[in-house]
């Protein structure tokens, strides 16, 4: 089961801080982050990657679904 974080409507750095907060709670697994701007997509992806998480980006209409995974 994955944790879902809805960061839509928030401006940076809020989505990154929310993502990093969840990453610190779980040392492995799957976290889904929902964002609605290119900037948030890029910043959250970069932050997760620096923590060793794999990032898969799915575009859903005007929003992004970032799936962070770590084994």
C-alpha positions as CSV (number, residue, x, y, z in Angstrom):
1,X,0.0,0.0,0.0
2,X,1.3,3.4,-0.9
3,X,1.1,6.7,1.0
4,X,-0.6,9.5,-1.0
5,X,0.4,13.2,-0.4
6,X,-1.7,15.8,-2.1
7,X,0.4,18.9,-2.6
8,X,-1.7,20.3,-5.4
9,X,-2.3,24.1,-5.1
10,X,0.8,24.5,-2.9
11,X,3.8,26.6,-4.0
12,X,7.4,25.6,-3.5
13,X,8.9,24.7,-1.2
14,X,5.8,23.2,0.4
15,X,5.5,20.2,-1.9
16,X,9.2,19.4,-1.4
17,X,8.9,19.7,2.4
18,X,5.9,17.4,2.4
19,X,7.6,14.9,0.3
20,X,10.8,14.9,2.4
21,X,8.7,14.6,5.5
22,X,7.2,11.4,4.2
23,X,10.5,10.1,2.9
24,X,11.9,10.5,6.4
25,X,9.0,8.4,7.9
26,X,9.6,5.5,5.5
27,X,13.0,4.1,4.6
28,X,11.5,2.1,1.7
29,X,8.2,1.4,-0.1
30,X,6.1,3.6,-2.3
31,X,4.9,7.2,-1.8
32,X,2.7,9.1,-4.3
33,X,3.0,12.8,-4.4
34,X,0.3,14.8,-6.4
35,X,1.4,18.2,-7.7
36,X,0.1,20.7,-10.3
37,X,3.1,22.7,-11.5
38,X,6.2,21.9,-13.5
39,X,8.3,23.5,-10.8
40,X,6.9,21.3,-8.1
41,X,7.3,18.2,-10.3
42,X,11.0,19.0,-10.9
43,X,11.8,20.0,-7.3
44,X,10.1,17.1,-5.7
45,X,11.7,14.7,-8.2
46,X,15.1,16.1,-7.6
47,X,14.7,16.0,-3.8
48,X,13.5,12.4,-3.8
49,X,16.3,11.3,-6.1
50,X,18.9,12.8,-3.8
51,X,17.5,10.7,-1.0
52,X,17.9,7.5,-3.1
53,X,14.3,7.1,-4.2
54,X,13.3,6.2,-7.8
55,X,10.9,8.6,-9.3
56,X,8.2,7.8,-11.9
57,X,6.3,10.8,-13.3
58,X,2.8,10.4,-14.7
59,X,1.0,13.3,-16.2
60,X,-2.8,13.3,-15.5
61,X,-4.4,16.2,-17.4
62,X,-3.0,19.4,-15.9
63,X,-1.5,17.6,-12.9
64,X,1.4,15.3,-12.1
65,X,1.5,12.1,-10.1
66,X,4.9,11.4,-8.8
67,X,5.5,7.8,-7.7
68,X,8.5,7.5,-5.4
69,X,9.8,4.0,-4.8
70,X,12.6,2.5,-2.8
71,X,13.3,-1.2,-2.0
